[in-house]
Amino acid sequence: GLVKRDLQVEYVCDAAFRDAIRETGAIFHDVEDICAEHGINFKEMLVDCLAEYAEDNSGDPAWGNIFGSIATEKLIPVFLDF
C-alpha cells in the first residue's frame, strides 16, 4: 500500500487497533489522547452523541448517518487542529 510506496501514513483510531496499524508501517495516533489534548473526553463525547441522537431520532433507519453527523460536528475542530 501507501507505506510500501514510501508515503507517510498516519492513522487516528481507537487503541484496540494500535498494533494492527503499526504492523502496516503506519503511524498510530490514539483518538482518546488527541481528544484529551483538546479538552474532550472521547468516551463521554460518544455517550453525549448517543444521547443527542436518541433525542433527535425520527425513526430514520439510517441511524449511522445521523450519529456520524453528530460525532463529526463535535470532532471536526479536533481533527482540523491535528
C-alpha positions as CSV (number, residue, x, y, z in Angstrom):
1,G,0.0,0.0,0.0
2,L,0.9,3.6,0.7
3,V,3.7,2.8,3.2
4,K,5.4,0.5,0.7
5,R,5.4,3.4,-1.7
6,D,7.4,5.4,0.9
7,L,4.5,7.6,1.8
8,Q,4.0,8.5,5.5
9,V,0.6,7.3,6.7
10,E,-0.8,8.5,10.0
11,Y,-4.0,6.9,11.4
12,V,-6.2,8.2,14.2
13,C,-8.0,5.3,15.8
14,D,-9.0,3.5,19.0
15,A,-6.2,2.0,20.9
16,A,-7.6,-1.5,20.3
17,F,-6.2,-1.2,16.7
18,R,-2.8,0.2,17.7
19,D,-0.7,-3.0,16.9
20,A,-2.5,-3.8,13.7
21,I,-2.0,-0.2,12.4
22,R,1.7,-0.2,13.4
23,E,2.2,-3.5,11.8
24,T,1.4,-1.9,8.4
25,G,4.1,0.7,9.0
26,A,1.6,3.5,9.6
27,I,2.0,5.9,12.5
28,F,-0.7,5.3,15.1
29,H,-2.4,8.2,17.0
30,D,-4.8,7.3,19.8
31,V,-8.1,9.2,19.3
32,E,-8.6,9.4,23.0
33,D,-5.2,11.1,23.5
34,I,-5.8,13.6,20.7
35,C,-9.2,14.5,22.1
36,A,-7.8,14.9,25.6
37,E,-5.3,17.4,24.3
38,H,-8.3,19.5,23.2
39,G,-10.1,19.1,26.5
40,I,-12.5,16.4,25.2
41,N,-13.1,13.1,26.9
42,F,-13.7,10.9,23.9
43,K,-15.8,8.3,25.7
44,E,-18.0,10.9,27.3
45,M,-18.4,12.6,23.9
46,L,-19.6,9.3,22.4
47,V,-22.2,9.0,25.2
48,D,-23.3,12.6,24.6
49,C,-23.6,11.8,20.8
50,L,-25.7,8.8,21.5
51,A,-28.0,10.8,23.9
52,E,-28.3,13.6,21.3
53,Y,-29.1,11.0,18.6
54,A,-31.8,9.4,20.9
55,E,-33.4,12.9,21.3
56,D,-33.4,13.7,17.6
57,N,-34.1,10.3,16.3
58,S,-37.1,10.4,14.0
59,G,-37.1,6.7,13.4
60,D,-34.8,7.1,10.4
61,P,-33.2,3.7,9.7
62,A,-30.0,5.4,8.6
63,W,-29.0,6.0,12.2
64,G,-25.3,5.6,11.4
65,N,-25.5,8.7,9.2
66,I,-27.3,10.7,11.9
67,F,-24.9,9.5,14.6
68,G,-21.9,10.1,12.3
69,S,-23.0,13.7,11.6
70,I,-23.4,14.4,15.3
71,A,-20.0,13.0,16.1
72,T,-18.3,14.7,13.2
73,E,-19.7,18.1,14.3
74,K,-18.0,17.6,17.7
75,L,-14.7,16.1,16.3
76,I,-14.1,18.4,13.3
77,P,-12.4,21.1,15.4
78,V,-10.1,18.5,17.0
79,F,-9.1,16.9,13.7
80,L,-8.6,20.2,11.9
81,D,-6.1,21.2,14.6
82,F,-4.4,17.8,14.4
